Amino acid sequence: MVTTPVDAQSSDDFDGAKVALFLGDHLIVIRRDKKPDIPYPDMWDFPGGGRDPGETPFQTVARETQEEVGLILPASAVIWQRRERRASDGLIIWYFVARLPAAAQNDVIFGDEGQFWRMACVDTVLQWPDVAGALQDRLALWRAGAPASDPALAGLPR
């Protein structure tokens, strides 16, 4: 899936957010439900989802992370953020990379979306053939040192 960076004047113009969340040295990933009426059924995904009214990008991804895996995501855990427009549908999505201690695995409470969760190393996730959307591309951009978007636009302190 192709996306392009978007320069923004406001944090109000976005549709959703996802986070590549490291717990220690590994990413937490979620196997999506097999429902044929959802995007990317039965594929690997990162925590995140659609924006609720009035939320900043960070508030969206923090709420979704708590709903999906029961973890509190503090702003201080974010190490990269990037705002992009998906070529497939024109939606603006924020992609975050964040890191929590490995011990946070003990605090995971899996929500009611998805089949199960697991931990995986970055190299493994980048090679899987069944990862939702542009998540592998965004993870690869971060790993390659691509510039981040303005943290203030993501709702993060500078």
MDTraj code that builds the backbone (N, CA, C; nanometers):
import mdtraj as md
import numpy as np

residues = "MET VAL THR THR PRO VAL ASP ALA GLN SER SER ASP ASP PHE ASP GLY ALA LYS VAL ALA LEU PHE LEU GLY ASP HIS LEU ILE VAL ILE ARG ARG ASP LYS LYS PRO ASP ILE PRO TYR PRO ASP MET TRP ASP PHE PRO GLY GLY GLY ARG ASP PRO GLY GLU THR PRO PHE GLN THR VAL ALA ARG GLU THR GLN GLU GLU VAL GLY LEU ILE LEU PRO ALA SER ALA VAL ILE TRP GLN ARG ARG GLU ARG ARG ALA SER ASP GLY LEU ILE ILE TRP TYR PHE VAL ALA ARG LEU PRO ALA ALA ALA GLN ASN ASP VAL ILE PHE GLY ASP GLU GLY GLN PHE TRP ARG MET ALA CYS VAL ASP THR VAL LEU GLN TRP PRO ASP VAL ALA GLY ALA LEU GLN ASP ARG LEU ALA LEU TRP ARG ALA GLY ALA PRO ALA SER ASP PRO ALA LEU ALA GLY LEU PRO ARG".split()
xyz = np.array([
    [0.0846, -0.1170, 0.0000],
    [0.0000, 0.0000, 0.0000],
    [0.0894, 0.1236, 0.0000],
    [0.0644, 0.2142, -0.0878],
    [0.1450, 0.3343, -0.1016],
    [0.0844, 0.4462, -0.0183],
    [0.1710, 0.5166, 0.0521],
    [0.1280, 0.6355, 0.1245],
    [0.2270, 0.7460, 0.0929],
    [0.1844, 0.8674, 0.1170],
    [0.2730, 0.9809, 0.0960],
    [0.2688, 1.0695, 0.2191],
    [0.3844, 1.1297, 0.2562],
    [0.3836, 1.2192, 0.3707],
    [0.2928, 1.3386, 0.3445],
    [0.2344, 1.3895, 0.4508],
    [0.1431, 1.5019, 0.4398],
    [0.1909, 1.6108, 0.5347],
    [0.2109, 1.7303, 0.4833],
    [0.2406, 1.8430, 0.5697],
    [0.1088, 1.8995, 0.6179],
    [0.0997, 1.9268, 0.7468],
    [-0.0278, 1.9701, 0.8029],
    [-0.0111, 2.0977, 0.8819],
    [-0.1173, 2.1699, 0.8897],
    [-0.1217, 2.2893, 0.9720],
    [-0.1971, 2.2633, 1.1013],
    [-0.2655, 2.1487, 1.1109],
    [-0.3539, 2.1211, 1.2228],
    [-0.3516, 1.9731, 1.2568],
    [-0.3691, 1.9416, 1.3856],
    [-0.3792, 1.8020, 1.4271],
    [-0.5220, 1.7512, 1.4103],
    [-0.6139, 1.8361, 1.3642],
    [-0.7543, 1.7972, 1.3494],
    [-0.7812, 1.7192, 1.2216],
    [-0.6889, 1.7227, 1.1271],
    [-0.7125, 1.6622, 0.9969],
    [-0.6460, 1.5244, 0.9891],
    [-0.7156, 1.4210, 1.0405],
    [-0.6666, 1.2844, 1.0292],
    [-0.7828, 1.1891, 1.0555],
    [-0.7629, 1.0646, 1.0161],
    [-0.8700, 0.9658, 1.0259],
    [-0.8424, 0.8555, 1.1278],
    [-0.7168, 0.8250, 1.1542],
    [-0.6838, 0.7181, 1.2478],
    [-0.5363, 0.7160, 1.2798],
    [-0.4971, 0.6201, 1.3644],
    [-0.3580, 0.6102, 1.4079],
    [-0.3241, 0.4654, 1.4440],
    [-0.1986, 0.4273, 1.4197],
    [-0.1460, 0.2946, 1.4518],
    [-0.0128, 0.3121, 1.5229],
    [0.0241, 0.2112, 1.6046],
    [0.1528, 0.2176, 1.6742],
    [0.2261, 0.0844, 1.6643],
    [0.3504, 0.0919, 1.6208],
    [0.4431, -0.0209, 1.6317],
    [0.4963, -0.0117, 1.7747],
    [0.4431, -0.0948, 1.8620],
    [0.4722, -0.0841, 2.0053],
    [0.5697, -0.1921, 2.0484],
    [0.6889, -0.1469, 2.0843],
    [0.7904, -0.2372, 2.1377],
    [0.7663, -0.2573, 2.2862],
    [0.7684, -0.3825, 2.3282],
    [0.7729, -0.4169, 2.4698],
    [0.9103, -0.4791, 2.4868],
    [1.0035, -0.3995, 2.5338],
    [1.1434, -0.4417, 2.5311],
    [1.1918, -0.4367, 2.3871],
    [1.2474, -0.5478, 2.3393],
    [1.3045, -0.5525, 2.2042],
    [1.2110, -0.6106, 2.0987],
    [1.0900, -0.6485, 2.1381],
    [0.9965, -0.7115, 2.0451],
    [0.8678, -0.6305, 2.0335],
    [0.8030, -0.6444, 1.9180],
    [0.6769, -0.5751, 1.8912],
    [0.5589, -0.6604, 1.9354],
    [0.4570, -0.5940, 1.9887],
    [0.3313, -0.6640, 2.0128],
    [0.2482, -0.6524, 1.8847],
    [0.1986, -0.7662, 1.8384],
    [0.1172, -0.7704, 1.7172],
    [-0.0121, -0.8454, 1.7469],
    [-0.1146, -0.8106, 1.6720],
    [-0.2487, -0.8657, 1.6925],
    [-0.2924, -0.9349, 1.5639],
    [-0.3454, -1.0542, 1.5777],
    [-0.4025, -1.1235, 1.4614],
    [-0.5475, -1.0781, 1.4493],
    [-0.5802, -1.0114, 1.3389],
    [-0.7138, -0.9567, 1.3178],
    [-0.8174, -1.0694, 1.3079],
    [-0.9418, -1.0339, 1.3352],
    [-1.0517, -1.1293, 1.3220],
    [-1.0603, -1.1790, 1.1780],
    [-1.1256, -1.2938, 1.1604],
    [-1.1428, -1.3534, 1.0269],
    [-1.2690, -1.3044, 0.9569],
    [-1.3353, -1.2056, 1.0115],
    [-1.4611, -1.1553, 0.9551],
    [-1.4384, -1.0993, 0.8143],
    [-1.5118, -1.1482, 0.7153],
    [-1.4896, -1.1027, 0.5774],
    [-1.5319, -0.9580, 0.5531],
    [-1.6081, -0.8985, 0.6443],
    [-1.6575, -0.7623, 0.6235],
    [-1.5670, -0.6556, 0.6843],
    [-1.4493, -0.6947, 0.7379],
    [-1.3563, -0.5958, 0.7921],
    [-1.2354, -0.5844, 0.7000],
    [-1.1681, -0.4693, 0.7036],
    [-1.0446, -0.4575, 0.6255],
    [-0.9382, -0.5536, 0.6801],
    [-0.8642, -0.6129, 0.5921],
    [-0.7503, -0.6987, 0.6280],
    [-0.7864, -0.8126, 0.7236],
    [-0.8899, -0.8915, 0.6926],
    [-0.9261, -1.0010, 0.7830],
    [-0.8133, -1.1033, 0.7960],
    [-0.7977, -1.1572, 0.9160],
    [-0.7014, -1.2633, 0.9467],
    [-0.5577, -1.2259, 0.9117],
    [-0.5237, -1.0989, 0.9299],
    [-0.3868, -1.0529, 0.9042],
    [-0.3281, -0.9971, 1.0334],
    [-0.1967, -0.9831, 1.0360],
    [-0.1285, -0.9232, 1.1506],
    [-0.1459, -0.7720, 1.1479],
    [-0.1596, -0.7144, 1.2664],
    [-0.1865, -0.5713, 1.2777],
    [-0.1157, -0.5165, 1.4007],
    [-0.1031, -0.3862, 1.4064],
    [-0.0534, -0.3157, 1.5244],
    [-0.1724, -0.2546, 1.5969],
    [-0.1594, -0.2241, 1.7240],
    [-0.2665, -0.1531, 1.7936],
    [-0.2970, -0.0202, 1.7238],
    [-0.4229, 0.0151, 1.7244],
    [-0.4641, 0.1417, 1.6658],
    [-0.5989, 0.1289, 1.5992],
    [-0.6456, 0.2406, 1.5462],
    [-0.7755, 0.2393, 1.4808],
    [-0.8227, 0.3793, 1.4486],
    [-0.9529, 0.3908, 1.4340],
    [-1.0140, 0.5162, 1.3930],
    [-1.0219, 0.6194, 1.5043],
    [-1.0235, 0.7415, 1.4617],
    [-1.0290, 0.8567, 1.5511],
    [-1.1690, 0.8773, 1.6050],
    [-1.1799, 0.9097, 1.7327],
    [-1.3045, 0.9562, 1.7922],
    [-1.3067, 1.1087, 1.7852],
    [-1.4243, 1.1699, 1.7795],
    [-1.4323, 1.3160, 1.7692],
    [-1.3528, 1.3857, 1.8797],
    [-1.2790, 1.4876, 1.8385],
    [-1.2053, 1.5705, 1.9326],
    [-1.0696, 1.5168, 1.9749],
    [-1.0342, 1.3970, 1.9325],
    [-0.9061, 1.3391, 1.9737],
    [-0.7908, 1.3922, 1.8893],
    [-0.6736, 1.4009, 1.9523],
    [-0.5501, 1.4237, 1.8790],
    [-0.5036, 1.2879, 1.8268],
    [-0.4085, 1.2868, 1.7350],
    [-0.3563, 1.1579, 1.6896],
    [-0.3025, 1.0728, 1.8052],
    [-0.2273, 1.1343, 1.8963],
    [-0.1750, 1.0559, 2.0079],
    [-0.2874, 1.0044, 2.0972],
    [-0.3869, 1.0854, 2.1239],
    [-0.4991, 1.0385, 2.2058],
    [-0.5688, 0.9194, 2.1410],
    [-0.5797, 0.9224, 2.0078],
    [-0.6415, 0.8103, 1.9364],
    [-0.5613, 0.6831, 1.9576],
    [-0.4318, 0.6899, 1.9336],
    [-0.3509, 0.5687, 1.9433],
    [-0.3382, 0.5216, 2.0888],
    [-0.3358, 0.6133, 2.1837],
    [-0.3295, 0.5735, 2.3258],
    [-0.4590, 0.5036, 2.3673],
    [-0.5731, 0.5572, 2.3260],
    [-0.7018, 0.4948, 2.3586],
    [-0.7125, 0.3573, 2.2953],
    [-0.6800, 0.3485, 2.1679],
    [-0.6887, 0.2207, 2.0972],
    [-0.5943, 0.1166, 2.1573],
    [-0.4763, 0.1580, 2.1987],
    [-0.3812, 0.0657, 2.2617],
    [-0.4388, 0.0110, 2.3913],
    [-0.4999, 0.0981, 2.4706],
    [-0.5601, 0.0515, 2.5956],
    [-0.6785, -0.0413, 2.5676],
    [-0.7615, -0.0084, 2.4704],
    [-0.8775, -0.0925, 2.4380],
    [-0.8354, -0.2291, 2.3833],
    [-0.7318, -0.2312, 2.3003],
    [-0.6960, -0.3543, 2.2302],
    [-0.6035, -0.4461, 2.3094],
    [-0.5098, -0.3880, 2.3854],
    [-0.4149, -0.4726, 2.4590],
    [-0.4020, -0.4344, 2.6065],
    [-0.4836, -0.3402, 2.6524],
    [-0.4871, -0.3073, 2.7942],
    [-0.3680, -0.2314, 2.8475],
    [-0.2854, -0.1769, 2.7614],
    [-0.1653, -0.1060, 2.8062],
    [-0.1848, 0.0451, 2.7998],
    [-0.1316, 0.1131, 2.9002],
    [-0.1310, 0.2600, 2.9015],
    [-0.0085, 0.3052, 2.8226],
    [-0.0307, 0.3880, 2.7239],
    [0.0772, 0.4386, 2.6395],
    [0.1027, 0.5854, 2.6744],
    [0.2070, 0.6124, 2.7508],
    [0.2367, 0.7533, 2.7814],
    [0.3043, 0.8217, 2.6621],
    [0.2855, 0.9508, 2.6508],
    [0.3473, 1.0268, 2.5418],
    [0.4989, 1.0106, 2.5429],
    [0.5568, 0.9949, 2.6601],
    [0.7022, 0.9809, 2.6706],
    [0.7542, 0.8521, 2.6080],
    [0.6661, 0.7551, 2.5801],
    [0.7076, 0.6286, 2.5188],
    [0.7249, 0.6409, 2.3677],
    [0.6694, 0.7460, 2.3077],
    [0.6749, 0.7630, 2.1619],
    [0.8147, 0.8060, 2.1211],
    [0.8708, 0.7341, 2.0224],
    [1.0052, 0.7665, 1.9736],
    [1.0048, 0.8138, 1.8280],
    [0.8897, 0.8053, 1.7609],
    [0.8789, 0.8493, 1.6206],
    [0.7320, 0.8587, 1.5846],
    [0.6990, 0.9521, 1.4974],
    [0.5625, 0.9662, 1.4491],
    [0.5655, 1.0226, 1.3082],
    [0.4710, 0.9771, 1.2288],
    [0.4678, 1.0226, 1.0894],
    [0.3231, 1.0239, 1.0407],
    [0.2878, 1.1310, 0.9738],
    [0.1525, 1.1523, 0.9216],
    [0.1569, 1.1298, 0.7719],
    [0.0673, 1.0418, 0.7208],
    [0.0679, 1.0124, 0.5784],
    [-0.0740, 0.9953, 0.5251],
    [-0.0867, 1.0198, 0.3965],
    [-0.2141, 0.9993, 0.3277],
    [-0.2046, 0.8689, 0.2491],
    [-0.3011, 0.7792, 0.2721],
    [-0.3027, 0.6530, 0.1987],
    [-0.3494, 0.6780, 0.0563],
    [-0.2745, 0.6262, -0.0379],
    [-0.3099, 0.6433, -0.1786],
    [-0.4378, 0.5691, -0.2124],
    [-0.4651, 0.4589, -0.1450],
    [-0.5803, 0.3754, -0.1793],
    [-0.7138, 0.4431, -0.1521],
    [-0.7207, 0.5241, -0.0459],
    [-0.8499, 0.5838, -0.0107],
    [-0.8413, 0.7304, 0.0314],
    [-0.7216, 0.7855, 0.0354],
    [-0.7047, 0.9256, 0.0702],
    [-0.7119, 0.9568, 0.2183],
    [-0.7313, 0.8550, 0.3024],
    [-0.7388, 0.8795, 0.4466],
    [-0.6022, 0.9187, 0.5014],
    [-0.6035, 1.0071, 0.5998],
    [-0.4799, 1.0494, 0.6649],
    [-0.4641, 0.9690, 0.7929],
    [-0.3506, 0.8994, 0.8018],
    [-0.3219, 0.8111, 0.9137],
    [-0.1909, 0.8535, 0.9791],
    [-0.1897, 0.8531, 1.1109],
    [-0.0668, 0.8746, 1.1869],
    [-0.0086, 0.7388, 1.2227],
    [0.1208, 0.7248, 1.2036],
    [0.1940, 0.6039, 1.2405],
    [0.2926, 0.6410, 1.3497],
    [0.2879, 0.5679, 1.4592],
    [0.3765, 0.5917, 1.5729],
    [0.4663, 0.4712, 1.5944],
    [0.5827, 0.4948, 1.6513],
    [0.6674, 0.3894, 1.7065],
    [0.6885, 0.4287, 1.8523],
    [0.6668, 0.3328, 1.9416],
    [0.6797, 0.3603, 2.0851],
    [0.7451, 0.2406, 2.1528],
    [0.7997, 0.2670, 2.2709],
    [0.8685, 0.1612, 2.3442],
    [0.8291, 0.1650, 2.4914],
    [0.7881, 0.0478, 2.5406],
    [0.7616, 0.0263, 2.6835],
    [0.8572, -0.0830, 2.7323],
    [0.8759, -0.0956, 2.8627],
    [0.9631, -0.2017, 2.9140],
    [0.9099, -0.3408, 2.8789],
    [0.9994, -0.4374, 2.8683],
    [0.9615, -0.5757, 2.8372],
    [0.8615, -0.6297, 2.9388],
    [0.8718, -0.5856, 3.0620],
    [0.7810, -0.6329, 3.1671],
    [0.6358, -0.5969, 3.1401],
    [0.6103, -0.5021, 3.0499],
    [0.4722, -0.4654, 3.0159],
    [0.3964, -0.5825, 2.9548],
    [0.4675, -0.6827, 2.9042],
    [0.3998, -0.8029, 2.8516],
    [0.3109, -0.8659, 2.9587],
    [0.3536, -0.8547, 3.0840],
    [0.2766, -0.9121, 3.1951],
    [0.1470, -0.8364, 3.2210],
    [0.1362, -0.7157, 3.1672],
    [0.0187, -0.6320, 3.1897],
    [-0.0801, -0.6344, 3.0733],
    [-0.0489, -0.7088, 2.9677],
    [-0.1375, -0.7140, 2.8519],
    [-0.2702, -0.7790, 2.8911],
    [-0.3768, -0.7086, 2.8592],
    [-0.5126, -0.7612, 2.8737],
    [-0.5753, -0.7485, 2.7357],
    [-0.5886, -0.8615, 2.6685],
    [-0.6359, -0.8604, 2.5303],
    [-0.7829, -0.8216, 2.5251],
    [-0.8150, -0.7267, 2.4376],
    [-0.9523, -0.6779, 2.4233],
    [-1.0385, -0.7714, 2.3406],
    [-1.1491, -0.7186, 2.2920],
    [-1.2458, -0.8025, 2.2208],
    [-1.2347, -0.7926, 2.0681],
    [-1.1295, -0.7306, 2.0186],
    [-1.1052, -0.7260, 1.8745],
    [-0.9819, -0.8089, 1.8445],
    [-0.9913, -0.8949, 1.7454],
    [-0.8785, -0.9777, 1.7082],
    [-0.8890, -1.1172, 1.7680],
    [-0.8061, -1.2077, 1.7138],
    [-0.8065, -1.3464, 1.7578],
    [-0.7120, -1.3701, 1.8751],
    [-0.5923, -1.3103, 1.8682],
    [-0.4918, -1.3275, 1.9724],
    [-0.3787, -1.2289, 1.9475],
    [-0.2874, -1.2209, 2.0418],
    [-0.1707, -1.1346, 2.0274],
    [-0.0462, -1.2192, 2.0498],
    [0.0666, -1.1659, 2.0046],
    [0.1953, -1.2291, 2.0289],
    [0.3048, -1.1250, 2.0183],
    [0.4239, -1.1648, 2.0577],
    [0.5410, -1.0801, 2.0446],
    [0.6217, -1.1290, 1.9250],
    [0.6827, -1.0353, 1.8507],
    [0.7625, -1.0723, 1.7342],
    [0.8762, -0.9723, 1.7169],
    [0.9879, -1.0189, 1.6639],
    [1.0989, -0.9265, 1.6373],
    [1.0721, -0.8503, 1.5076],
    [1.1342, -0.7360, 1.4939],
    [1.1121, -0.6487, 1.3783],
    [1.1406, -0.7220, 1.2478],
    [1.2522, -0.7925, 1.2395],
    [1.2858, -0.8623, 1.1152],
    [1.1769, -0.9601, 1.0743],
    [1.1191, -1.0298, 1.1703],
    [1.0114, -1.1248, 1.1410],
    [0.8900, -1.0523, 1.0858],
    [0.8487, -0.9450, 1.1523],
    [0.7307, -0.8694, 1.1076],
    [0.7524, -0.8132, 0.9669],
    [0.8722, -0.7671, 0.9389],
    [0.9007, -0.7110, 0.8064],
    [0.8979, -0.8169, 0.6964],
    [0.9097, -0.9431, 0.7322],
    [0.9100, -1.0503, 0.6315],
    [0.7759, -1.1216, 0.6166],
    [0.6858, -1.1049, 0.7111],
    [0.5563, -1.1736, 0.7015],
    [0.4824, -1.1311, 0.5755],
    [0.4157, -1.2272, 0.5091],
    [0.3393, -1.1926, 0.3893],
    [0.1991, -1.1400, 0.4195],
    [0.1589, -1.1435, 0.5469],
    [0.0195, -1.1125, 0.5800],
    [0.0075, -1.0086, 0.6913],
    [0.0625, -0.8904, 0.6631],
    [0.0545, -0.7782, 0.7564],
    [-0.0386, -0.6736, 0.6961],
    [-0.1268, -0.6196, 0.7769],
    [-0.2289, -0.5259, 0.7304],
    [-0.1686, -0.3974, 0.6736],
    [-0.2240, -0.3541, 0.5620],
    [-0.1954, -0.2231, 0.5049],
    [-0.0491, -0.1914, 0.4839],
    [-0.0126, -0.0687, 0.5193],
    [0.1224, -0.0172, 0.4976],
    [0.2090, -0.0262, 0.6226],
    [0.1716, -0.1103, 0.7176],
    [0.2444, -0.1138, 0.8443],
    [0.3905, -0.1535, 0.8263],
    [0.4186, -0.2488, 0.7404],
    [0.5577, -0.2872, 0.7170],
    [0.6361, -0.1718, 0.6546],
    [0.5746, -0.1010, 0.5629],
    [0.6412, 0.0134, 0.5002],
    [0.6747, 0.1207, 0.6026],
    [0.5807, 0.1494, 0.6929],
    [0.6055, 0.2516, 0.7948],
    [0.7151, 0.2068, 0.8915],
    [0.7125, 0.0811, 0.9311],
    [0.8150, 0.0280, 1.0201],
    [0.9522, 0.0362, 0.9537],
    [0.9578, 0.0038, 0.8257],
    [1.0831, 0.0122, 0.7516],
    [1.1309, 0.1570, 0.7393],
    [1.0390, 0.2508, 0.7199],
    [1.0773, 0.3923, 0.7145],
    [1.1412, 0.4370, 0.8449],
    [1.0779, 0.4010, 0.9554],
    [1.1335, 0.4371, 1.0864],
    [1.2731, 0.3770, 1.1029],
    [1.2837, 0.2499, 1.0715],
    [1.4110, 0.1803, 1.0877],
    [1.5199, 0.2433, 1.0019],
    [1.4840, 0.2949, 0.8848],
    [1.5803, 0.3567, 0.7940],
    [1.6139, 0.5010, 0.8336],
    [1.5496, 0.5519, 0.9381],
    [1.5788, 0.6870, 0.9846],
    [1.5028, 0.7960, 0.9125],
    [1.3884, 0.7626, 0.8552],
    [1.3070, 0.8642, 0.7866],
    [1.2672, 0.9737, 0.8847],
    [1.2562, 1.0963, 0.8370],
    [1.2198, 1.2056, 0.9265],
    [1.0802, 1.1878, 0.9846],
    [1.0664, 1.2304, 1.1067],
    [0.9374, 1.2249, 1.1756],
    [0.8568, 1.3497, 1.1435],
    [0.7265, 1.3389, 1.1601],
    [0.6386, 1.4555, 1.1507],
    [0.6461, 1.5341, 1.2810],
    [0.6017, 1.6564, 1.2774],
    [0.6036, 1.7455, 1.3931],
    [0.5286, 1.6823, 1.5107],
    [0.5945, 1.6604, 1.6247],
    [0.5263, 1.5980, 1.7383],
    [0.4076, 1.6793, 1.7886],
    [0.4125, 1.8113, 1.7759],
    [0.3011, 1.8936, 1.8233],
    [0.1737, 1.8628, 1.7432],
    [0.1879, 1.8340, 1.6142],
    [0.0713, 1.8004, 1.5323],
    [0.0122, 1.6667, 1.5707],
    [0.0939, 1.5817, 1.6316],
    [0.0462, 1.4515, 1.6777],
    [-0.0173, 1.4604, 1.8155],
    [-0.0115, 1.5781, 1.8777],
    [-0.0652, 1.5939, 2.0120],
    [0.0352, 1.5570, 2.1196],
    [0.1641, 1.5581, 2.0825],
    [0.2713, 1.5241, 2.1764],
    [0.3429, 1.6519, 2.2208],
    [0.3946, 1.6525, 2.3432],
    [0.4756, 1.7679, 2.3844],
    [0.6055, 1.7712, 2.3041],
    [0.6551, 1.8874, 2.2787],
    [0.7822, 1.8994, 2.2033],
    [0.9003, 1.8725, 2.2914],
])
top = md.Topology()
chain = top.add_chain()
for i, resn in enumerate(residues, 1):
    res = top.add_residue(resn, chain, resSeq=i)
    for name in ("N", "CA", "C"):
        top.add_atom(name, md.element.get_by_symbol(name[0]), res)
traj = md.Trajectory(xyz[None], top)
